């Protein structure tokens, strides 16, 4: 009698063969689930359901929830961080930098409103990802990024103080103020919606108004 042997588990014949489309489909679904529920609250079965595949395929492509979480985190941050760093390091006036960062941040976060809360939570639980993140999405370490951004900003801010356009402010405070004012409404979205009595459409209208006036508000706060 012919002896039966157990074969290594692999996707069923009915499942798609390994290809970039299926992998991307799973990553897109994981992006949605992780951003809404965080790493701890996300489940592989929810990701599989969102992607329209079985759980075996999720494990086939990404092996573990930890590896999938890392891929989602890198992709989420890569959608915005390189462009913001590029603007901050560019030969643009402070006024133009503020206007462009406000536009980039708010436009992107309107499309991905769960992104700030997700990234803040991930960095809180996995602080080592900061270095990995910068290296993956910019090709630079934090030590490379700091002089590229802060040296030019410091010169511009100091020149603005000498010209009487700005009050004294360090580049570190400038960046934290700028990013915080853009990101906070999205990071605190559920609380703000409850406090302000906003539904989804009301929140979007609130952010549209904020997008219109935020750059002028920031510049006004910097004036002497």
C-alpha positions as CSV (number, residue, x, y, z in Angstrom):
1,X,0.0,0.0,0.0
2,X,1.3,3.4,-0.9
3,X,2.3,5.4,2.2
4,X,0.8,8.9,2.6
5,X,3.1,11.7,3.8
6,X,2.1,15.0,5.3
7,X,3.0,18.0,3.1
8,X,4.1,21.4,4.4
9,X,1.1,23.7,4.7
10,X,0.8,26.1,1.8
11,X,-2.1,28.1,0.3
12,X,-4.8,25.9,-1.2
13,X,-4.9,25.5,-5.0
14,X,-7.9,27.8,-5.1
15,X,-6.0,30.6,-3.5
16,X,-4.0,33.0,-5.7
17,X,-0.3,32.2,-6.3
18,X,2.2,34.5,-4.6
19,X,2.2,37.8,-6.4
20,X,2.5,41.5,-5.7
21,X,-1.2,42.1,-6.1
22,X,-2.3,39.8,-3.3
23,X,0.5,41.0,-1.0
24,X,-0.5,44.6,-1.7
25,X,-4.2,43.7,-1.1
26,X,-3.3,42.3,2.3
27,X,-1.1,45.2,3.2
28,X,-3.9,47.7,2.2
29,X,-6.3,45.8,4.4
30,X,-3.8,45.7,7.3
31,X,-3.2,49.4,7.0
32,X,-7.0,50.0,7.4
33,X,-7.3,47.6,10.4
34,X,-4.1,48.7,12.2
35,X,-4.9,52.4,11.9
36,X,-8.4,51.9,13.3
37,X,-7.6,49.5,16.1
38,X,-3.9,49.8,16.8
39,X,-1.5,46.8,16.8
40,X,-2.8,45.4,20.1
41,X,-6.5,45.6,18.9
42,X,-5.9,44.3,15.4
43,X,-6.6,40.7,14.6
44,X,-5.3,38.6,11.7
45,X,-8.9,37.4,11.0
46,X,-10.1,41.0,10.7
47,X,-7.2,41.7,8.2
48,X,-8.1,38.6,6.2
49,X,-11.7,39.6,6.1
50,X,-10.9,43.1,5.0
51,X,-8.6,41.8,2.3
52,X,-11.1,39.1,1.2
53,X,-8.6,36.3,1.7
54,X,-8.2,33.5,4.2
55,X,-5.9,33.8,7.2
56,X,-3.4,31.3,5.8
57,X,-2.6,33.7,3.0
58,X,-1.9,36.5,5.5
59,X,0.6,34.3,7.3
60,X,2.0,33.1,4.0
61,X,3.0,36.5,2.9
62,X,3.9,38.2,6.2
63,X,4.6,35.2,8.5
64,X,3.5,37.0,11.7
65,X,1.4,39.9,13.0
66,X,4.6,41.6,14.2
67,X,6.1,41.6,10.7
68,X,2.9,42.9,9.2
69,X,2.7,45.6,11.9
70,X,6.2,46.8,11.0
71,X,5.3,46.9,7.3
72,X,2.2,48.9,8.0
73,X,4.0,51.3,10.3
74,X,6.7,52.0,7.7
75,X,4.2,52.6,5.0
76,X,2.0,54.8,7.1
77,X,4.9,57.1,8.0
78,X,6.4,57.0,4.6
79,X,3.3,58.5,3.1
80,X,4.0,61.9,4.7
81,X,7.3,62.2,6.5
82,X,9.7,62.5,3.6
83,X,7.7,65.3,2.0
84,X,7.6,67.2,5.2
85,X,11.3,66.9,5.8
86,X,11.9,67.9,2.2
87,X,9.9,71.1,2.7
88,X,11.5,71.9,6.1
89,X,15.0,71.5,4.6
90,X,14.3,73.4,1.3
91,X,15.4,76.9,0.3
92,X,12.0,78.3,1.1
93,X,11.0,81.2,3.3
94,X,9.6,80.5,6.7
95,X,6.2,81.7,5.5
96,X,6.2,79.3,2.6
97,X,7.4,76.4,4.8
98,X,4.5,77.0,7.2
99,X,1.9,77.2,4.4
100,X,3.2,74.1,2.6
101,X,3.5,71.9,5.8
102,X,0.0,72.9,6.9
103,X,-1.4,72.0,3.5
104,X,0.5,68.7,3.3
105,X,-0.3,67.6,6.9
106,X,-4.0,68.5,6.8
107,X,-4.8,67.3,3.3
108,X,-3.1,63.9,4.0
109,X,-4.7,63.5,7.5
110,X,-8.1,64.3,6.1
111,X,-7.6,61.2,4.0
112,X,-6.1,59.2,6.9
113,X,-7.6,60.6,10.1
114,X,-6.6,57.6,12.2
115,X,-2.9,58.0,11.2
116,X,-1.6,60.3,14.0
117,X,-3.2,58.3,16.9
118,X,-1.7,55.1,15.4
119,X,1.8,56.5,14.9
120,X,1.9,58.0,18.4
121,X,0.7,54.8,19.9
122,X,3.3,52.7,18.0
123,X,6.2,55.0,18.9
124,X,5.1,55.0,22.5
125,X,5.2,51.2,22.6
126,X,8.1,50.7,20.2
127,X,10.4,53.7,20.6
128,X,13.2,51.9,18.7
129,X,11.1,52.3,15.5
130,X,12.0,56.0,15.2
131,X,15.5,55.2,14.0
132,X,14.3,52.4,11.8
133,X,11.6,54.6,10.4
134,X,13.8,57.5,9.4
135,X,16.3,55.2,7.9
136,X,13.6,53.3,5.9
137,X,11.7,56.3,4.5
138,X,14.5,58.9,4.1
139,X,17.7,56.9,3.9
140,X,19.0,59.0,6.8
141,X,19.6,58.6,10.5
142,X,18.2,61.1,13.1
143,X,21.8,62.5,13.2
144,X,21.7,63.1,9.5
145,X,18.2,64.7,9.6
146,X,18.8,67.2,12.4
147,X,21.5,69.3,10.8
148,X,19.8,69.1,7.4
149,X,16.6,70.7,8.9
150,X,17.6,72.6,12.0
151,X,20.7,74.4,10.8
152,X,18.8,76.1,7.9
153,X,15.8,76.8,10.1
154,X,18.0,78.4,12.8
155,X,19.6,80.7,10.3
156,X,16.2,81.7,8.9
157,X,14.6,82.4,12.3
158,X,17.6,84.4,13.5
159,X,17.5,86.5,10.3
160,X,13.8,87.1,10.9
161,X,14.5,88.3,14.4
162,X,17.2,90.7,13.2
163,X,14.8,92.0,10.5
164,X,12.1,92.5,13.1
165,X,9.7,90.0,11.5
166,X,9.8,87.3,14.2
167,X,10.2,87.1,17.9
168,X,13.0,84.9,19.2
169,X,12.3,81.2,18.8
170,X,14.4,78.1,18.6
171,X,13.9,75.8,15.5
172,X,13.0,73.0,17.9
173,X,10.1,75.0,19.4
174,X,9.1,76.2,15.9
175,X,8.8,72.6,14.6
176,X,7.0,71.3,17.6
177,X,4.5,74.2,17.5
178,X,3.9,73.7,13.7
179,X,3.4,70.0,13.8
180,X,1.3,70.0,17.0
181,X,-1.2,72.5,15.7
182,X,-1.6,70.4,12.5
183,X,-1.8,67.0,14.1
184,X,-3.6,67.5,17.4
185,X,-7.1,67.7,16.1
186,X,-6.7,64.4,14.3
187,X,-4.9,62.7,17.3
188,X,-7.7,63.9,19.6
189,X,-10.5,63.5,17.0
190,X,-13.0,61.5,19.1
191,X,-12.7,63.8,22.1
192,X,-13.0,67.0,19.9
193,X,-16.1,65.6,18.1
194,X,-17.7,64.8,21.4
195,X,-16.8,68.2,23.0
196,X,-17.7,70.3,20.0
197,X,-20.8,68.2,19.1
198,X,-19.5,67.3,15.6
199,X,-20.5,64.4,13.4
200,X,-18.1,63.2,10.6
201,X,-19.2,65.9,8.2
202,X,-19.0,68.5,10.9
203,X,-15.5,67.5,11.8
204,X,-14.4,67.8,8.1
205,X,-15.9,71.3,7.9
206,X,-14.1,72.2,11.1
207,X,-10.8,71.0,9.6
208,X,-11.5,72.8,6.3
209,X,-11.9,76.1,8.3
210,X,-8.7,75.3,10.2
211,X,-6.8,74.6,7.0
212,X,-7.8,78.0,5.7
213,X,-6.6,80.0,8.7
214,X,-3.9,78.0,10.5
215,X,-0.9,79.3,8.6
216,X,-1.9,82.9,9.3
217,X,-2.5,82.1,13.0
218,X,1.0,80.5,13.3
219,X,2.7,83.4,11.6
220,X,0.7,85.9,13.7
221,X,2.0,84.2,16.9
222,X,5.5,84.5,15.7
223,X,5.3,88.3,15.1
224,X,6.9,90.6,17.7
